Amino acid sequence: MDSGVFYTTLDSPVGALFLTSNGEAITELFMEKHKGGPKPIGDWRRDDGLFRDAADQLRAYFAGELTEFDLPLATGGAPFQQRVWAELRNIPYGSTISYGEFARRIGAPKAPRAVGAANGSNPISIIIPCHRLIGSNGKLTGYGGGIERKKFLIEFEAETLAMRIADCGLRNAECGMRNADSQWSNGQMK
């Protein structure tokens, strides 16, 4: 694959999504009017075909058919940011957790603000579910795509999960739902 930055856009229920790639992995996913989101410049090349898997998985996510993504990602970032972004992917679909509790779970109990800063600089929204972190009082706090989008994503996941569980008669494994016990047990990360 040629070097450079490739991009595409994809319509979604939260507005247009803007994705970039280095040709091998997704490097960014931002929403329209996303705080700090990129815009194509110079030698960036549009290549919709390169993003076919990502587009298919995002469409399945918004159709309520996919609860976790399986895509190659290249986030960059400092080691602490990478650690936060990796652990965000372990928060079960349809769940939320406070910044403070998340900081405790990753072994940085005195660093909820650092967790918040790392979360806020997540370059791959939705796929790395930064929307699942909330304030300690249960309120929605900052989100680069806007609080209304964060609210939509949290409510969408919770409603989709509730419908899937109801449809399956509470048999998560038979519905293909992620086994939350694989990473999180009794409120603690394994």
PLY file of the C-alpha trace (Angstrom):
ply
format ascii 1.0
element vertex 190
property float x
property float y
property float z
element edge 189
property int vertex1
property int vertex2
end_header
0.00 0.00 0.00
1.25 3.49 -0.81
2.22 5.59 2.15
0.11 8.57 3.06
-3.21 9.30 4.61
-6.38 7.77 3.23
-9.86 8.81 4.23
-13.54 8.19 3.71
-16.83 9.46 5.06
-19.79 7.39 6.14
-23.34 8.42 6.99
-24.60 7.31 10.40
-27.39 8.07 12.89
-25.01 10.52 14.63
-24.16 12.32 11.39
-21.32 11.88 8.96
-18.33 9.92 10.24
-14.87 10.80 8.98
-12.33 7.94 9.02
-8.62 7.98 8.24
-6.13 5.19 7.68
-2.43 4.75 7.12
-3.28 2.08 4.55
-3.07 -0.77 7.07
-5.16 0.32 10.06
-7.78 2.85 11.10
-6.02 5.88 12.56
-8.97 8.19 13.26
-12.75 8.25 13.44
-14.38 11.59 14.07
-17.91 12.91 13.73
-19.14 16.01 11.94
-18.13 19.13 13.85
-16.10 16.92 16.22
-13.90 18.96 18.53
-10.35 18.58 17.21
-11.43 16.49 14.23
-9.29 16.51 11.09
-10.10 17.75 7.62
-8.51 16.33 4.45
-5.41 18.23 3.44
-2.75 18.14 0.75
-1.95 14.65 -0.36
-4.74 12.86 1.55
-6.54 10.46 -0.75
-10.13 9.32 -0.59
-10.34 5.52 -0.85
-13.76 4.15 0.13
-12.73 0.57 -0.72
-9.95 0.62 1.86
-12.57 1.21 4.56
-15.06 -1.46 3.45
-14.65 -3.60 6.61
-14.88 -0.57 8.89
-17.97 0.71 7.05
-19.63 -2.72 7.23
-18.92 -3.03 10.96
-20.10 0.52 11.71
-23.33 -0.10 9.79
-23.83 -3.35 11.74
-23.14 -1.52 15.02
-25.77 1.12 14.23
-28.20 -1.60 13.14
-27.81 -3.16 16.60
-26.15 -6.26 15.16
-22.55 -5.73 16.37
-21.40 -5.15 19.94
-17.64 -5.04 19.48
-15.40 -4.16 16.58
-12.70 -6.31 15.04
-10.58 -3.89 13.03
-6.87 -3.09 12.90
-6.28 0.18 14.75
-3.25 2.47 14.96
-3.84 5.09 17.63
-0.40 6.48 18.29
-0.35 8.39 21.56
1.67 8.20 24.75
1.86 4.93 26.71
-0.74 6.04 29.29
-3.14 7.10 26.53
-2.65 3.76 24.76
-3.36 1.95 28.03
-6.59 3.90 28.57
-7.72 3.41 24.96
-7.02 -0.34 25.11
-8.98 -0.71 28.36
-11.91 1.33 27.04
-12.51 -1.51 24.61
-13.06 -3.82 27.59
-16.03 -1.87 28.95
-18.99 -4.07 27.99
-21.39 -2.88 25.32
-24.36 -1.12 26.88
-22.44 -0.30 30.07
-21.01 2.90 31.49
-18.42 3.53 34.16
-17.22 6.67 35.94
-13.82 8.16 35.20
-12.80 7.57 38.82
-13.84 3.92 38.84
-12.14 3.37 35.50
-8.94 4.95 36.88
-9.08 2.56 39.86
-9.64 -0.43 37.58
-6.59 0.33 35.49
-4.43 0.73 38.60
-4.28 4.55 38.56
-6.74 5.47 41.34
-5.35 9.00 41.74
-5.54 9.76 38.04
-9.20 10.20 37.01
-8.35 13.54 35.39
-5.52 11.95 33.42
-7.99 9.25 32.36
-10.38 12.01 31.30
-7.67 13.74 29.29
-6.65 10.50 27.59
-10.30 9.66 26.92
-10.83 13.12 25.45
-7.93 12.67 23.04
-9.12 9.27 21.78
-8.64 9.48 18.00
-11.01 6.61 17.13
-14.44 7.42 18.53
-17.17 4.76 18.71
-14.78 1.89 17.82
-12.80 2.76 20.95
-15.90 3.50 23.07
-14.89 6.65 24.92
-18.59 7.50 25.18
-18.96 4.84 27.91
-17.12 6.96 30.53
-19.35 9.22 32.61
-19.05 11.51 35.63
-18.95 10.08 39.15
-22.44 11.48 39.73
-23.77 9.58 36.70
-23.98 12.70 34.56
-22.67 12.89 31.04
-19.48 14.89 30.79
-17.41 16.14 27.87
-17.41 14.37 24.54
-15.59 15.55 21.42
-18.57 14.67 19.25
-20.93 16.58 21.56
-22.96 15.58 24.62
-26.08 14.87 22.53
-24.16 12.26 20.52
-22.72 10.73 23.69
-26.23 10.50 25.10
-27.49 8.93 21.88
-24.71 6.29 21.83
-25.18 5.35 25.51
-28.97 5.11 25.18
-28.75 3.29 21.84
-26.43 0.63 23.29
-28.50 0.19 26.46
-31.76 -0.12 24.51
-30.24 -2.46 21.92
-28.76 -4.65 24.65
-32.07 -4.76 26.53
-33.94 -5.77 23.37
-31.39 -8.45 22.50
-31.52 -9.91 25.99
-35.31 -9.90 25.96
-35.34 -11.53 22.51
-33.01 -14.25 23.72
-34.80 -15.03 26.93
-31.76 -13.87 28.93
-29.33 -16.25 27.18
-26.53 -13.81 26.27
-24.15 -16.46 24.94
-26.74 -17.79 22.49
-27.28 -14.25 21.18
-23.62 -13.77 20.45
-23.30 -11.14 23.14
-19.88 -10.49 24.59
-19.36 -12.28 27.88
-18.78 -9.38 30.23
-17.26 -11.76 32.77
-14.29 -12.30 30.46
-12.81 -8.92 31.43
-14.98 -7.52 34.23
-16.15 -9.49 37.23
-17.95 -8.29 40.34
-17.13 -4.69 39.45
-13.42 -5.41 39.08
-11.25 -5.88 36.05
-9.69 -9.33 35.91
0 1
1 2
2 3
3 4
4 5
5 6
6 7
7 8
8 9
9 10
10 11
11 12
12 13
13 14
14 15
15 16
16 17
17 18
18 19
19 20
20 21
21 22
22 23
23 24
24 25
25 26
26 27
27 28
28 29
29 30
30 31
31 32
32 33
33 34
34 35
35 36
36 37
37 38
38 39
39 40
40 41
41 42
42 43
43 44
44 45
45 46
46 47
47 48
48 49
49 50
50 51
51 52
52 53
53 54
54 55
55 56
56 57
57 58
58 59
59 60
60 61
61 62
62 63
63 64
64 65
65 66
66 67
67 68
68 69
69 70
70 71
71 72
72 73
73 74
74 75
75 76
76 77
77 78
78 79
79 80
80 81
81 82
82 83
83 84
84 85
85 86
86 87
87 88
88 89
89 90
90 91
91 92
92 93
93 94
94 95
95 96
96 97
97 98
98 99
99 100
100 101
101 102
102 103
103 104
104 105
105 106
106 107
107 108
108 109
109 110
110 111
111 112
112 113
113 114
114 115
115 116
116 117
117 118
118 119
119 120
120 121
121 122
122 123
123 124
124 125
125 126
126 127
127 128
128 129
129 130
130 131
131 132
132 133
133 134
134 135
135 136
136 137
137 138
138 139
139 140
140 141
141 142
142 143
143 144
144 145
145 146
146 147
147 148
148 149
149 150
150 151
151 152
152 153
153 154
154 155
155 156
156 157
157 158
158 159
159 160
160 161
161 162
162 163
163 164
164 165
165 166
166 167
167 168
168 169
169 170
170 171
171 172
172 173
173 174
174 175
175 176
176 177
177 178
178 179
179 180
180 181
181 182
182 183
183 184
184 185
185 186
186 187
187 188
188 189
